């Protein structure tokens, strides 16, 4: 899984880490809980996307991460969209 990371995968991993960090900041300092939860879910889904090289890894672990990562990514999109709609 880690041996076939491309530059695109590394960008997804870094983006996921940044989203998780900013989600924690938004929840702790700005008290925007739905938005923060959405960013944390988006970050987790982005990390899963980066680990599986854009959800194209067909190994057994890649399939498990795909089955977990897609719903987490969609839930993060919904929560982040709701947070943006609610607080703007």
C-alpha positions, 0 to 999 in steps of 0.5 A: 500500500505504501510502496506505490504512493504517487505525488497525487497520493501524497497531496491527498494525504497532506490535504487530509492532514490539513483538513483534520487540523483545521477541523480541530481548530474550527471546533475548538476555537470557533465553536463551529461544530457541524463544520468542524466535524465535516472537515474532520470527516473530509480529512479522514476520507482524503487520507483513505483516498491517498492511501489507496491511490485515488481508490484504485488499489484493488488489494484486500486492504485497498478494498476495505479502505475503499468501502470505508473511505467513500461513505466517510468522504460523502458524509464529510461533504454533507456536513461541511456543506451544511456548516457552510450553509448554516454559518454564512 
